[in-house]
Amino acid sequence: MKSADYLITRVCTTSFQIIDEVEIYKVDDNNYIYTSEIVSRAQLVRLLENGNSVYTAKFLAEEKWTWSTIEKVFLHKTYYSSVINTNQFYGNQEGLSNLPKLLPKRKTFSSFYHKDDESYRMKFESLTKDLIINKSVKDGDISTDVNTDYIKYLVQDGHLSDTTVLVVLIGPKTIGRKHVDWEISGALNVKVGDKYAGLLGLVLPSHIDSGKGQIHYDYIPQRLADNFKTGYAVVADWTSDRVAIQQLIELAFNYRTSRSEKRDNSRIQMTSNSSS
């Protein structure tokens, strides 16, 4: 049975929680969704007045781009004479609070230990598929042992050339991986893009500090720790909450300019792995 005619996945609201614009997907007869479009409140009003069912939707990360409905949205009539258009479109407050904002998609690179943490890379990219422009390397560590050649490749091939946020997925052994250190260094390099990239570290559930409310500098990649100490990098526990992930990405994105003087890329780059 068809679950809905349309699903709303991202939202832009006014200060009074009236929807201004949304990202919306049309649901086909097999309950599949494909390309989205940005529509205005007036367009949504017309969809609802024409009898279409519209729901806010959440993403199920474990099921790879599968959506589940949250709340049905509806029309609410207001009767104040000062309101020119009385068809004000509202969404259920709980449903709206579970949706990411309709913001520009940040160009994001994921840095992680491919052997241990590939599953979390896949979850992160699924959770953020409509929130970011993914700039990451897809096929694991590139076969090079020279840091300058590796970073040069990432820049020239477009992975780091315009990345604005580098996300480090921090597992137990991430601290000892040279490629992670090189990727952080490359993202902080003045030659990458028009500005430095922001840094966001996500502490995975497998990490010793996960859920403890504090991060030990000695247990995370040291170049990331350098910038966490200065206040340039953002470090938080892993989350599957899309709203929280978007907020963390935005914070790291904003720090690249508001805290640019705190960027620290002075550490000598690693020459070998210290974990296997």
C-alpha positions as CSV (number, residue, x, y, z in Angstrom):
1,M,0.0,0.0,0.0
2,K,1.3,3.5,-0.9
3,S,2.4,5.2,2.3
4,A,2.0,8.8,1.1
5,D,2.0,10.9,-2.0
6,Y,4.9,13.1,-0.9
7,L,7.6,13.1,1.7
8,I,9.2,16.2,3.2
9,T,12.8,15.6,4.3
10,R,14.3,19.1,4.9
11,V,12.5,22.3,5.9
12,C,12.9,26.1,6.1
13,T,10.5,27.7,8.5
14,T,9.7,31.3,9.7
15,S,10.2,32.3,13.3
16,F,6.6,31.3,13.9
17,Q,7.3,27.8,12.7
18,I,5.3,28.3,9.5
19,I,6.9,26.4,6.6
20,D,8.5,28.7,4.0
21,E,10.1,26.1,1.7
22,V,10.7,22.4,1.9
23,E,12.6,19.7,0.1
24,I,10.0,17.2,-1.1
25,Y,10.0,13.8,-2.8
26,K,7.2,12.3,-4.8
27,V,6.4,8.7,-3.8
28,D,5.6,6.3,-6.6
29,D,3.1,3.4,-6.5
30,N,5.8,1.0,-5.2
31,N,6.7,3.4,-2.3
32,Y,10.0,4.4,-4.0
33,I,11.4,7.9,-4.0
34,Y,13.8,9.4,-6.5
35,T,14.8,13.0,-7.2
36,S,13.6,15.8,-5.0
37,E,12.6,19.4,-5.6
38,I,12.4,22.5,-3.5
39,V,8.8,23.8,-3.3
40,S,7.3,26.9,-1.6
41,R,4.6,27.0,1.0
42,A,2.1,28.1,-1.6
43,Q,2.9,25.1,-3.7
44,L,2.4,22.8,-0.7
45,V,-1.0,24.4,0.0
46,R,-2.1,23.6,-3.5
47,L,-0.9,19.9,-3.2
48,L,-2.9,19.6,0.0
49,E,-6.0,21.3,-1.3
50,N,-5.9,18.9,-4.2
51,G,-6.1,15.9,-1.8
52,N,-2.5,14.7,-1.8
53,S,-1.2,13.1,1.4
54,V,2.0,14.8,2.6
55,Y,4.2,13.5,5.5
56,T,7.4,14.6,7.2
57,A,9.8,11.7,7.0
58,K,12.9,10.4,8.8
59,F,15.7,8.4,7.3
60,L,16.5,4.9,8.5
61,A,20.3,4.7,8.2
62,E,20.6,1.0,8.6
63,E,18.4,0.4,5.6
64,K,20.3,2.5,3.1
65,W,18.2,5.5,2.0
66,T,14.9,4.1,3.3
67,W,12.4,6.6,4.7
68,S,9.8,6.3,7.3
69,T,6.9,8.7,7.8
70,I,6.9,10.8,11.0
71,E,3.8,13.1,11.0
72,K,1.1,14.0,8.5
73,V,1.0,17.7,7.6
74,F,-2.2,19.6,7.2
75,L,-3.8,22.9,6.4
76,H,-4.8,25.3,9.1
77,K,-7.2,28.1,8.6
78,T,-6.6,31.4,10.4
79,Y,-9.3,34.0,10.8
80,Y,-7.3,37.2,11.5
81,S,-8.3,39.9,9.0
82,S,-4.6,41.1,8.9
83,V,-3.6,37.8,7.2
84,I,-3.9,38.2,3.5
85,N,-3.5,34.6,2.6
86,T,-5.6,32.5,5.1
87,N,-4.2,29.2,4.0
88,Q,-1.2,29.0,6.3
89,F,0.7,25.7,6.0
90,Y,1.8,24.1,9.2
91,G,3.6,20.9,10.1
92,N,3.2,19.0,13.3
93,Q,5.8,20.5,15.7
94,E,7.3,17.1,16.6
95,G,7.6,16.2,12.9
96,L,9.3,19.5,12.0
97,S,11.8,19.2,14.9
98,N,12.9,15.9,13.5
99,L,13.8,17.4,10.1
100,P,17.1,18.9,9.1
101,K,17.1,22.5,7.9
102,L,17.0,23.4,4.2
103,L,20.6,24.7,4.1
104,P,23.3,24.7,1.5
105,K,25.0,21.3,1.1
106,R,28.5,21.5,2.5
107,K,31.4,19.9,0.6
108,T,32.5,17.2,3.0
109,F,35.3,14.7,3.0
110,S,35.3,11.7,5.4
111,S,38.5,10.6,6.9
112,F,38.6,7.2,8.6
113,Y,40.4,3.8,9.1
114,H,39.1,1.8,6.2
115,K,39.8,-1.6,7.6
116,D,37.9,-1.1,10.9
117,D,35.4,1.7,10.3
118,E,34.0,1.3,6.7
119,S,30.6,0.5,8.1
120,Y,30.4,3.8,9.8
121,R,31.6,5.6,6.7
122,M,28.7,4.0,4.9
123,K,26.2,5.0,7.6
124,F,27.5,8.6,7.7
125,E,27.2,9.0,3.9
126,S,23.7,7.4,4.0
127,L,22.5,9.7,6.8
128,T,23.9,12.8,5.1
129,K,23.1,11.9,1.4
130,D,20.9,15.0,1.0
131,L,22.8,17.2,3.4
132,I,26.3,17.3,2.0
133,I,28.2,17.1,-1.3
134,N,30.4,14.1,-0.7
135,K,34.1,14.6,-1.7
136,S,35.5,11.5,-0.1
137,V,37.7,8.8,-1.5
138,K,35.5,5.7,-2.2
139,D,37.9,2.8,-2.7
140,G,39.9,2.7,0.5
141,D,43.5,3.9,1.0
142,I,45.1,5.1,-2.2
143,S,48.2,3.0,-2.9
144,T,50.9,5.5,-2.1
145,D,53.4,5.8,0.7
146,V,54.5,9.3,0.2
147,N,52.4,12.0,2.0
148,T,53.1,14.8,-0.5
149,D,52.0,12.7,-3.4
150,Y,48.9,11.5,-1.6
151,I,47.8,15.0,-0.7
152,K,48.6,16.3,-4.2
153,Y,46.4,13.6,-5.6
154,L,43.5,14.5,-3.3
155,V,43.8,18.1,-4.3
156,Q,44.3,17.6,-8.0
157,D,41.6,14.9,-8.3
158,G,39.0,17.2,-6.7
159,H,38.6,15.5,-3.3
160,L,40.2,18.2,-1.2
161,S,40.4,21.1,-3.6
162,D,37.2,22.7,-2.4
163,T,36.3,20.7,0.7
164,T,34.8,22.9,3.4
165,V,34.4,20.4,6.2
166,L,36.6,17.3,6.9
167,V,34.9,14.7,9.1
168,V,37.1,12.3,11.0
169,L,35.4,9.1,12.1
170,I,37.3,8.2,15.2
171,G,37.6,4.5,16.1
172,P,40.1,2.9,18.5
173,K,42.9,2.7,15.9
174,T,42.3,5.9,13.9
175,I,44.9,7.8,15.9
176,G,47.7,5.6,14.3
177,R,46.7,5.9,10.7
178,K,49.0,8.0,8.5
179,H,46.5,8.6,5.8
180,V,44.1,10.2,8.4
181,D,46.9,12.5,9.5
182,W,47.7,13.4,5.9
183,E,44.0,14.1,5.1
184,I,43.6,16.4,8.1
185,S,46.8,18.1,7.2
186,G,45.7,18.6,3.6
187,A,42.4,20.0,4.6
188,L,44.1,22.5,6.8
189,N,46.5,23.6,4.1
190,V,46.2,27.1,2.8
191,K,46.4,25.8,-0.7
192,V,43.2,23.8,-0.4
193,G,40.3,25.8,-1.8
194,D,39.6,29.4,-1.0
195,K,39.7,28.8,2.8
196,Y,40.8,26.1,5.2
197,A,38.4,23.3,5.8
198,G,36.6,23.0,9.1
199,L,37.3,19.9,11.2
200,L,34.6,17.7,12.8
201,G,35.6,14.5,14.7
202,L,32.9,12.0,15.5
203,V,33.8,9.5,18.2
204,L,32.5,6.1,17.2
205,P,30.8,3.7,19.7
206,S,33.8,1.4,19.5
207,H,36.1,4.1,20.9
208,I,37.1,4.1,24.6
209,D,35.8,7.6,25.1
210,S,32.4,7.1,23.5
211,G,29.5,8.3,25.6
212,K,31.7,9.5,28.4
213,G,31.2,13.2,27.8
214,Q,34.9,13.9,27.6
215,I,37.6,13.3,25.0
216,H,41.2,12.3,25.9
217,Y,43.6,14.1,23.6
218,D,45.9,11.0,23.6
219,Y,43.2,8.8,22.1
220,I,42.4,10.7,18.9
221,P,44.4,11.7,15.9
222,Q,47.0,14.1,17.2
223,R,46.6,16.8,14.5
224,L,42.9,16.8,15.3
225,A,43.7,17.0,19.0
226,D,45.9,20.0,18.3
227,N,43.0,21.8,16.8
228,F,40.5,20.6,19.4
229,K,42.7,22.1,22.1
230,T,42.7,25.5,20.3
231,G,39.0,25.5,19.7
232,Y,39.2,25.2,15.9
233,A,37.9,21.6,15.7
234,V,34.6,20.2,16.8
235,V,34.6,16.8,18.4
236,A,31.4,15.0,19.5
237,D,30.0,11.5,19.9
238,W,28.7,9.6,16.9
239,T,25.0,10.1,16.3
240,S,22.4,8.9,13.9
241,D,20.3,12.0,14.5
242,R,20.3,13.9,11.2
243,V,19.4,17.2,12.8
244,A,22.4,16.8,15.2
245,I,24.7,15.8,12.4
246,Q,23.7,18.8,10.3
247,Q,24.2,21.1,13.3
248,L,27.7,19.7,13.9
249,I,28.7,20.1,10.3
250,E,27.5,23.7,10.3
251,L,29.4,24.4,13.4
252,A,32.6,23.1,11.9
253,F,31.9,25.0,8.7
254,N,31.5,28.3,10.6
255,Y,34.6,27.8,12.7
256,R,36.7,27.7,9.6
257,T,36.2,31.5,9.3
258,S,35.1,32.6,12.8
259,R,38.1,30.8,14.4
260,S,40.5,30.7,11.5
261,E,43.3,32.1,13.7
262,K,43.1,29.0,15.9
263,R,43.9,26.6,13.1
264,D,47.1,24.6,13.9
265,N,48.8,22.6,11.1
266,S,52.3,22.8,12.6
267,R,52.8,19.2,13.5
268,I,55.2,17.1,11.4
269,Q,53.2,14.7,9.2
270,M,53.3,11.0,10.1
271,T,55.5,8.8,8.0
272,S,54.2,5.4,9.1
273,N,51.2,3.7,10.7
274,S,51.4,3.0,14.4
275,S,48.4,0.7,14.5
276,S,47.4,-2.2,12.3
